[in-house]
Amino acid sequence: QVQLVESGGGLVQAGGSLRLSCAASRSIFRFNTMGWYRQAPGKQRELVAVFTSRTSTNYADSVKGRFTISRDNAKNTVYLQMNSLKPEDTGVYYCNADSSSWGSVWGQGTQVTVSS
């Protein structure tokens, strides 16, 4: 079994920054993909940024140039640095990891609210 624990959400004004963390209970080397999704009220969950391999990444067009995903393999943690935040970035941010051993695993989510 594996667990993902997110942290770092909060309330921020438009133009501000936040950094989210996702700590895994197992080595993140065992995951095929690992990254961040978000869900705004009344909308479907959507991809934000993801590691598609240990070094390759993929970003939603809406966050390119503003958000950066990174990883610390020694800490089994993936980060999402969010800059120039906009009110439309508001939502619950979920960490997801996919592996052959455990399938697709989700964290509990962390709320990000951007005020205008």
Secondary structure, DSSP 8 states (H G I E B T S, - for coil): ---EEEE--EEEETT--EEEEEEESS-GGG-SEEEEEEE-TTS--EEEEEESSSS-EEE-GGGTTTEEEEEEGGGTEEEEEE-S--GGG-EEEEEEEEETTTEEEE---EEEEEE-
